Structure formats: structure tokens, C-alpha cells
């Protein structure tokens, strides 16, 4: 159970894909962080401009960490990392505009964002508890308990799947506003924004695939498929 080679055969390739996607987004961000935007706007200024253009009223705050940027719908706050908040690069504008895209989704009652927000409490509980419930079921030889753990993990998988359209839509909204508002003023800048956002999106895709593979492994383990 704890050292099953089948786990690495089933899940391993997707874990490597997720690691590659993570390295890719960092390298892409760093590349375009060296290319300034003609508008001279900081990420914070661009985020505010994009949010307002989309009809969203937000507060913008600086937070610590590298690429720790996120939108908090409970307080309608965009929290941007220092590199993004203060940066005047293509990368900074891309990430800031993406987070503003989430604020626009919120302002326009985008259904998938609302559904994801409602899932957050259950997802947090499931992500923290599932492994303990699963291991307890295996150690006590109680299949229903082990299945309960897998179902809890399944909730986190559903959350990741719901996240995909939310992230892609936020990027599309960001690119549309950046283009129409003139914040992105050249084809090079537009291409850079697209590359940064595409690399970021792939981290969500890779993470979801790894989680799906993990879920299928545990389902197979409990159903006896891994011993066939």
C-alpha cells in the first residue's frame, strides 16, 4: 500500500508534468519580467485599470511571496506579490490583469467562480482529512472507511476541475481588456502576455491531471484492480 510501484507508474508521469509546468511558469515569468511595457504602468495600476474597465470595484494590496497573487472574493481584494505589484514588465501586467479578470468574473456573477467559492470549505476539509480517513480504513481493514477517504479526495479533484474554466476565462477577460484599453501596446507585449498566462494555465491543467491519476489509483487499489 505504501510502496506500491504501480502508484509511480500511474501517477509518476503526471507528477513530472506538474513539476515541469511549475518550472515553465517561473521561467516564462522571469523571461518576460525583463521586458518593460510601453505604457510604463505597474502591475497594481494595470490591475486597477482592468478591473474598472470590466465593471469591478476592488482594493489592491501587496503580499509577500513569489507569484502568490490571488483574488479574495470575500473582501473583493486583489493581493499581488511584490514582483507583480511594483513591476512594470509584461509579466507583471499579465499576472495582475489575470487576477483582475477574477474580479470581473465576480462582478458579473460568473457561475463557475461562484460554484468554486461555495466548494472552498468542503475542499479544505477534504484535502486535510482524506489521507487520515483512508489510512485508518486500510489499517483497520474497514473498506467503507477507506472509500470515504477516497471520496473526500474526490472532492478536491472536482474542485481542481472546476478551477480550470475559471482560470481560462479570467485570462481571456484579461487579454481582451488589455488589448482594448491600450495597456498592451504592441504585438510583442501581447505575445508575452499570452505566453505568461498560458504557462500559468498549464500548471492548473497538470495539477488536475495528477490528481485525477491519483484518484484513479486509489479507486483501483480499493476495488482490487491493482492486484489483477
C-alpha positions in Angstrom: 0.0 0.0 0.0 2.7 2.5 1.0 5.4 1.4 -1.5 3.3 0.2 -4.4 5.3 0.6 -7.7 2.0 0.9 -9.5 1.5 4.2 -7.9 4.6 5.7 -9.5 3.7 4.1 -12.9 0.2 5.6 -12.8 0.8 8.9 -11.1 4.5 9.5 -11.7 4.3 10.8 -15.3 1.7 13.4 -14.2 3.7 14.4 -11.2 6.7 15.0 -13.5 4.4 17.0 -15.8 3.2 19.1 -12.9 6.9 19.8 -11.9 7.7 20.8 -15.5 4.7 23.1 -15.7 5.8 24.8 -12.4 9.3 25.3 -13.7 7.9 26.5 -17.0 5.7 29.2 -15.5 8.6 30.5 -13.4 11.0 30.6 -16.4 8.4 32.3 -18.6 7.6 34.9 -15.9 11.3 35.6 -15.4 11.8 36.0 -19.1 9.0 38.5 -19.6 9.8 40.2 -16.3 12.9 41.6 -18.2 10.7 43.2 -20.9 9.1 46.5 -20.0 5.7 47.8 -21.2 5.5 51.0 -23.2 2.7 52.3 -21.0 5.0 52.3 -18.0 2.2 51.1 -15.8 2.9 49.0 -12.7 1.1 45.7 -12.1 -1.1 47.3 -9.5 -2.0 50.2 -11.8 -2.8 47.8 -14.6 -4.9 45.6 -12.3 -7.0 48.5 -11.2 -7.5 49.7 -14.7 -8.5 46.3 -16.0 -10.9 45.8 -13.0 -12.6 49.1 -13.5 -12.8 48.6 -17.3 -14.7 45.3 -16.5 -17.0 47.0 -14.0 -15.4 45.6 -10.9 -14.6 47.7 -7.8 -11.6 46.3 -5.9 -9.0 47.0 -3.3 -5.4 46.2 -4.2 -2.8 45.0 -1.6 0.8 43.9 -1.7 1.5 40.5 -0.2 4.8 38.6 0.3 5.9 35.6 -1.8 6.8 34.8 -5.4 3.7 34.6 -7.6 1.5 34.5 -4.6 -1.1 36.6 -6.4 -4.7 35.9 -5.9 -8.2 37.5 -5.7 -10.2 37.3 -2.5 -13.9 37.4 -3.4 -15.0 37.7 0.3 -13.4 41.2 0.5 -13.1 42.0 -3.2 -9.4 42.4 -2.8 -6.6 41.7 -5.3 -3.5 40.6 -3.5 -0.4 41.0 -5.6 3.2 39.8 -4.9 5.9 42.4 -4.9 7.2 41.5 -8.3 3.8 42.0 -9.8 2.5 44.9 -7.7 5.6 47.1 -8.4 6.7 45.6 -11.6 6.5 47.5 -14.9 7.0 44.5 -17.1 5.0 42.4 -19.5 5.0 39.6 -16.9 3.7 41.8 -14.1 1.0 43.2 -16.3 -0.1 39.8 -17.4 -0.4 38.3 -13.9 -2.1 41.4 -12.4 -4.6 41.6 -15.3 -5.4 37.9 -14.8 -6.2 38.5 -11.1 -8.3 41.5 -12.1 -10.1 39.1 -14.5 -11.3 37.2 -11.5 -12.7 40.4 -10.0 -14.6 41.0 -13.3 -16.0 37.4 -13.0 -17.2 38.2 -9.5 -18.8 41.5 -10.6 -20.6 39.8 -13.4 -21.6 36.7 -11.3 -19.7 34.2 -13.4 -21.3 30.9 -12.5 -18.2 28.8 -12.3 -16.5 31.2 -9.9 -19.5 31.2 -7.7 -19.6 27.4 -7.7 -15.9 27.2 -6.9 -16.2 29.6 -4.0 -19.0 27.6 -2.5 -16.8 24.5 -2.7 -13.9 26.0 -0.8 -14.9 25.0 2.8 -15.6 21.4 1.8 -12.5 21.2 -0.3 -10.3 22.4 2.6 -11.8 19.8 4.9 -11.4 17.1 2.3 -7.8 17.9 1.5 -6.8 17.8 5.1 -8.8 14.8 6.2 -8.9 12.4 3.3 -5.5 10.7 3.8 -6.1 10.0 7.5 -9.5 8.6 6.8 -8.1 6.4 4.0 -5.2 5.1 6.1 -7.4 4.4 9.1 -9.7 2.4 6.8 -6.8 0.4 5.4 -5.2 -0.3 8.8 -8.5 -1.2 10.4 -9.4 -3.3 7.3 -12.6 -1.3 7.0 -13.3 -0.7 3.3 -16.2 1.7 3.8 -13.9 4.0 5.8 -11.2 3.8 3.2 -13.8 4.6 0.5 -14.9 7.6 2.5 -11.3 8.9 2.4 -11.2 8.4 -1.4 -14.5 10.3 -1.8 -13.1 13.2 0.3 -10.1 13.3 -2.0 -12.5 13.2 -5.0 -14.0 16.5 -3.7 -10.6 18.1 -4.2 -10.3 16.7 -7.7 -13.7 18.2 -8.6 -12.6 21.5 -7.2 -9.5 21.4 -9.4 -11.6 20.6 -12.5 -14.0 23.5 -11.7 -11.0 25.7 -11.3 -9.9 25.2 -15.0 -12.7 27.1 -16.7 -12.4 29.8 -14.0 -8.7 30.3 -14.8 -9.0 30.2 -18.5 -11.9 32.6 -18.5 -10.1 35.1 -16.3 -7.1 35.0 -18.7 -9.4 35.6 -21.7 -11.1 38.5 -19.9 -7.7 40.0 -19.0 -6.3 39.8 -22.5 -9.4 41.3 -24.0 -9.3 44.3 -21.7 -5.5 44.8 -22.0 -5.9 44.9 -25.8 -9.0 47.2 -25.9 -7.6 49.6 -23.3 -4.2 50.1 -24.9 -2.3 48.9 -21.8 -0.7 46.4 -24.1 0.5 48.5 -26.9 2.5 46.2 -29.2 2.4 42.7 -30.7 5.4 41.7 -28.7 3.7 42.7 -25.5 0.5 40.8 -26.5 2.5 37.7 -27.3 4.3 38.0 -23.9 1.1 38.3 -22.0 -0.3 35.3 -23.8 2.8 33.2 -23.1 2.8 34.1 -19.4 -0.9 33.3 -19.0 -0.7 30.1 -21.0 2.2 28.8 -18.9 0.3 29.7 -15.7 -2.8 27.8 -17.0 -0.8 24.7 -17.7 0.1 24.4 -14.0 -3.6 24.0 -13.3 -4.1 21.5 -16.1 -1.1 19.5 -15.0 -2.2 19.6 -11.3 -5.7 18.4 -12.2 -4.3 15.5 -14.3 -2.0 14.4 -11.5 -5.0 14.5 -9.1 -7.2 12.5 -11.4 -4.5 9.9 -11.9 -4.1 9.7 -8.1 -7.8 9.3 -7.6 -8.0 6.5 -10.2 -5.1 4.7 -8.5 -6.8 4.7 -5.1 -10.1 3.6 -6.7 -8.3 0.8 -8.4 -6.5 -0.2 -5.2 -9.7 -0.5 -3.2 -11.6 -2.2 -6.0 -8.8 -4.8 -6.4 -7.8 -3.7 -9.8 -4.2 -3.1 -8.9 -3.8 -6.8 -7.9 -5.1 -8.1 -11.2 
